[in-house]
Amino acid sequence: MTLCPIAIVAGCKKCPAFNACPLKGVIGDYKPEDGAAKPPPEGSGKPR
């Protein structure tokens, strides 16, 4: 549920406080991108 008035009107990414906002995922509409935050799965590295 979006409660932030800026997120309702323009969206989180267009807000001037986007980088500093600690609640963009709680009261805003921000959703992190799927591939950006996922670590590589175990065993996918080079063999030692």
N, C-alpha and C positions, 0 to 999 in steps of 0.2 A: 504494500500500500504506500503510495507516494504522499508524503505529508509536507514536504518542502515546497514553498510557493514558487521558487525559481524552477525547481524540477517539474512542477506541474505545467508551467507556462513554456519554458524553453528546453528543459532537459538538463540533467546533471553536467554533461560534457560541455555545455555552453555557459555554465555558471562561472563567474570570475573567481570564485573561491574553490573551484573543483579540486585543485591539487592539495589544498590545506584542509578540506572537509573530512572529518573523521567519521561522519555519519552518512556519507553518500550511498552506501549500500543498505542502510537501515531505514532512513526517512526519504531517501531519493530514489531515482529510477536506475542507478548505475548497476550494471552487471559486468563482472570481469570477463574478459575474453577467455574462451575455453583453453586454447593452446598456450597462452602466455604464462600461466602460473603452475602448470603441471610439471613435476620433476620427471625425469626419464624413469621407466620401469626398471626394477632390479634385474640384473643379468643382461642388460642390453649394451653394456660397455664392452671394451676390448678385453680379451682374455689376458690373464697375467702370466 
